[in-house]
């Protein structure tokens, strides 16, 4: 499961979302609209200490619109939904619970003014699709190569998703 999650998140973050962000160059809401509330953690070193400090809340004011953007798709949503999908595929009975924090993270990206709703929706769908593809390819690889490289392990665990 860990290998599947790491691969899915790596492909999402390092390849798919980064490439789409550079290609689409959609500006963030606070870069093109005045009056967008932006919420961020206070500055602190180490960064984790910012959790104990009051939040920084600003309202955007646009004099010159942004020319480049990194809004579409939401990498946070893609990564969280990829992880939730992997959890669901490996732990079907209780794995659906992983979609709750993923949905909360996705909503938070809009709440703090960092993404448009379509960015979050696209990121979520990309994350789910990438996780499904990674797990499917790993399942095929397990069925094809494991009998030759690890016959005893494959005999004990013939299905990648059901160890």
N, C-alpha and C positions, 0 to 999 in steps of 0.2 A: 504494500500500500504506500509506503514512504517513497519508494522509487517512482511509482506512478505519479504521486503528488508532486515530487520534485521535478520530474520531467514535464508534467503539464504546466506547472507554474513557470518553469524556465522557458518553455516554448511560448507561453502567453506573454510573459513580461519581456523577455529578451528578443523575441522575434516578431510575434504578431502585433501586439499593442504598440511597440516602439515603431515598427514599420508603418502601421496605420496612422499613428500620430504625426510622423514626419510627412506622410503622403497627404493626409487630409488637412492638417494645420488649422484645425478649428479652434478659435479663441475660446477661452473660458468665459463664463457669464460675467464675472466682475471686470473682464477686460474690454467688454463692448457695451455694457449697460450701466447706467448710473443708478445708484440706490440698491445695489445688490449687497446683502449682508454677508460679510466674510468672517468666519470664526476660525481662529487658529490658537494653538498652544502658545503660551508665553515663551520667551527666549530663556533657556536654561542650559547649563552644562553640568553634567551630562543631560541629554535631551529628556530622559525619563523623569527627571526632577520637575519638568514642566507640568506634570500631571497634578502636582500639589499646588501649583500657582493658579491665579485667576486666568480665565480665557481672555484672549485679545479679540475684541469684536470691533470691526470697522465696516463702514459703508463705502462702496465704490463710488468714485466720482471720475467721470471720463472726460478728459480734455482732448486727448488724441487716442483714437481706438488702436488696439493692438494689431500689429501686422502679422505676427506669427502666434500660433497657439498650439497647445498640447492637450486639448480637451478630449478629443474623440479617438478611441474609446477610453473608458475608465479602466485603468490597469488594476486599481483596487478591487473593483467589481469582478473583473475577469479572474483575478487570482483567487479571490474568496469563493466564487462560484465553481472554479475548477477544483479547489480543495473540497468543497461540499459535495460535488459530484463524485469525486474519488471515494470519499467517505461513504456516500450512499451506495456506490457499486460494491464496496467491500463489506459493508454492514447494513444490508437492506432493511432489516427490522428497525434499527435505531439510527441508521445513517441519515435519514431525512432531517433529523434534528440539526445537522450541520448547515442546512439551508437557512435556519433562523438567523445565526450571526452573519451569514453571508448577505442576507437581505438587509439586515441592519447596517452593515458597512456600506452597501450600495446606496441605501437611503441617506446615510450620513454624508456621502459625497455631494448630493444635491443640497442637503441642509446647510452645509458649511459654505456653499456658494462656489464649489470647485468644478462642478460638472452640470451639464444640461441633462434632463431626463433621458434623452436618446443616447447620450454617451454611456450612461449607466446600463440601460437596456442592452445596448450593443455589447458592452463589456461583459455583462452577465451571460449573454448567449454565446459569445466567443469563448468564455471560460468553460461553459458546459460542453460545447462542441469539441474543444481541444482536449478536455479530460476524457470524453467518450472515445475520441480517436486514439489517444495515448493508451488507454486501457485496452481497447480492442487490438491495437498493434502488439502490445505486450502479451495479450492472450494468444494471438496467432504465433508470435515468436516462441512462447512457452510450449505450445502444442507441437511446433515444428522442430525446435532445436533441443529442448530439454531431454527428450528420450535418448539422444546421442551423447549429450554432455553430462547429464545428471540422471541416469536411468532410475536409480533407487529413489531419489527425491521425486522424480516425475511419477513413479509408480505410487508413492505415498500421497502425492498431491497432483493428480492429473489435471485439475482445473486451476488456472491462475487466480481466479476470483474466490474460489472456495478452498482455502488451505486446510 
